[in-house]
Amino acid sequence: MENIACDLCGVREVRARFAAPDRLVTGEIFQVVECLRCGLVFVNPRPRESEMMRYYPEDYASYIPSRGVARFIKNIFLRREARRLNRSFPKGARLLEVGAGSGEDAAYLRDKTHLTVAGMDTSTDAAHAAEKYFHLQLLVGTLLSLKLPIESFDVLRMKYVLSHVPSPRELLAEASRILKQGGMIYIFIPSVESWGARLFGRFWQGGEPPRHLYDFNPTTITRYLTEAGFAAVRISHSVVPNTWVHSFRTVLAEYPVMRPLSRLFFLNPFSALLFLPLSILAALFRASDRILVVARRSNTQHT
Ligand SMILES: [Zn+2]
């Protein structure tokens, strides 16, 4: 384990938010803290980088393509995204999916847009899945270790990735280096300023210690991007009833008397519909559990 200073502003003064167990693999308890100066939320102390892989099971959800209703809903959003990419970028523009997981999204965008799509992931399990399911060859390594050529991409896409890396600051600096000037970055992340995060606290499904080493809000992510040389940051709020379903289940599962009830709340159309009105309201009030952050690379200097 290691103790760290705030990755965004460098101070060590933090306040405790809560302690929560690793609910997926080890059951170990982790402290989630908030920086007193900038508001960044992070796990501290945390496992060292070399220890992190043991918190990711081989069948981690991101390494398995979605199916059924989940796939159907995902494709609605991906179709919209593909159309937007085709409108915004010329044929052959280069997109890199950072943390591609099973390769599902990257393969969809490869097939449905006129962009040239590549993907990378740190996990060999993810790379095997992408090859097996989508005939997609991922680059394997961290974005920093891959040392991709300077200004070689027009678009970077990071879906639920930034929370998982040891230093978002270093990752975004590298992202800025490999993006062409004027290139765009699309970042999907949970927001700790959401109604869901406030209501569910340590039970919130958007946070996932220790796999989520960091969690962001619109202010902290905007500051990160600005300091990495990005401008024109735009944030949109998604409608995601699933986070509410999962968080509610986690609450119920904690209390033995409620456990039978938790079986009613698995991911199905009924549960999702139940929480749909709330999640629509949250998005309208700009307090959604998941946000999409879009920014343009503006600087010309690289160090
Ligand atoms: Zn800070």
Boltz pocket constraint, residues with backbone or C-beta under 6 A from the ligand:
constraints:
  - pocket:
      binder: B
      contacts: [[A, 6], [A, 7], [A, 8], [A, 9], [A, 10], [A, 11], [A, 35], [A, 36], [A, 37], [A, 38], [A, 39], [A, 40]]
      max_distance: 6.0
